[in-house]
Amino acid sequence: MTISAIRHRLISYLTNADDSKVKAVYTLLEKEIDEKQLFILSDEQLQILDSERELHLSGQSKSYSRKEARQIITGKRVF
């Protein structure tokens, strides 16, 4: 079964499940759910991202597509 199919089945199940089962599933995943929500950037990190974005938009820095980046990382392309 594909991950997509599993997600679809879980969503369908949780949509129709009784409250106690929804709470049980949530209890199993609560820590992981909370940890994912802890990914918050600091003000300094946001400033760095903003400045990098401005350099990109103004054409002062070179940007690469995902495919180009993968080729550079694997040594199949020189930047």
N, C-alpha and C positions, 0 to 999 in steps of 0.2 A: 504494500500500500504506500502511495506517495505521501510526502509530508503535507501537500496541499489537500489530499483526500482526508488525512487524519485531522487536519485543522477544521475542515468542513464538517466532519462528523462530530468533533468536539463542540463546535459552535452550535450545531443542531441539537445535540444532546443537552448542553447547558441552557439553551433557550427554553426547552420544555421540561427540564428536570425540576423535581420538588426542591424546596428551599434547603432542606437538610443536606442534600447531595451537592448543591451549589456551594454551600458553606464548607463542606468537607473538601471539595476540590480546591477551594480558595485557601483553606488552611494548609494544604499540602504545598501550595505554590506561593504563599504569602511572602516569605522571606525573599524569594527570587524576584517577585513583583516589586517589592520595596527597594531592592538593590538596583533594579533597572531604572527606577525613578530618581536614584541618587546621582545620575550622570548630569551634573549641573556645572557649567563652565563658570570660572571666576571672572571678575571684571577684567583682570589683566588678560586672560585668555580670550575674552570677547573682543578686547581692544586689538589684540594681535590678529584675530580673524578679520576684523573690520579693516585693518590696515592692509592685510594681504588681499582682501577683496577689492579694495580701492586700487591697488597696484595692478591687479588683474583687469579690472574694468577700464583702467586708463591705458592699458597696453604696455605698461612698464615692466611687467613680469610675464614670463612664458608659462602657459598652462598646457596640460596634456590631457588627452582623453584617457579613459580607463584602459583602452587597448594599447595606446602609446606608452602609458606608464608601465603596464605589464611587460611590454617588449623591452623597455629600458631596464627594468628590474631583473629580467631574466637574461639580459645581455644580448638580446637579439637586435637591439637598436641602440645607437649612441645618440645622446641628446647633445 
